[in-house]
Amino acid sequence: MTGPVILAHGALGDWDEVIFLGVAVLFLVMMGISWFRSRSAPLEEPDEHEIPSAAPEQADDRFRLD
């Protein structure tokens, strides 16, 4: 009796390339849908009354390294 079969690159013959390309196409489709949805979403403009500070406030839990 043989041990467990562990699939590696090429173990499925031509099917490993089909699976790889299928995953790549699925990824590109999902990224395209995400890009399309983000393009059609309304822009979130910052509040005009809120002015971001140029320098972040110094926190008390930070120490200067010598």
Rosetta blueprint (number, residue, H / E / L):
1 M L
2 T L
3 G L
4 P L
5 V L
6 I L
7 L L
8 A L
9 H L
10 G L
11 A L
12 L L
13 G L
14 D L
15 W H
16 D H
17 E H
18 V H
19 I H
20 F H
21 L H
22 G H
23 V H
24 A H
25 V H
26 L H
27 F H
28 L H
29 V H
30 M H
31 M H
32 G H
33 I H
34 S H
35 W H
36 F H
37 R H
38 S H
39 R H
40 S H
41 A L
42 P L
43 L L
44 E L
45 E L
46 P L
47 D L
48 E L
49 H L
50 E L
51 I L
52 P L
53 S L
54 A L
55 A L
56 P L
57 E L
58 Q L
59 A L
60 D L
61 D L
62 R L
63 F L
64 R L
65 L L
66 D L
